[in-house]
Amino acid sequence: MPPLPKRKHSKGRRDRRRAHDALAARSTVTCSNCGEMRLSHTVCPKCGHYDYREVIAPKKEKKKKE
C-alpha cells in the first residue's frame, strides 16, 4: 500500500504551493513599420520588418474563387 499523509494540508498551504502556477501574459510591442502588435525580438508577421528594415517579403493573401 502506498504511503498516505497523516493529516490534511490546509487550504493556505495548498494555495501557496499553487502561487506560481498562473500563466503570464506574453509581452508584445508595436511594429515600427505597420504599427501591428508583435512579439518582441521577432520579425513582424504582417509586414516582414525588424529593426526598421525589411527582413522577409510579406505574404500575399490568396483570393478565393467564387
Secondary structure as UniProt FT lines:
FT   HELIX           11..17
FT   HELIX           18..20
FT   STRAND          28..30
FT   TURN            32..34
FT   STRAND          37..39
FT   TURN            40..41
FT   TURN            45..47
FT   STRAND          49..50
FT   TURN            51..52
FT   STRAND          53..54
//
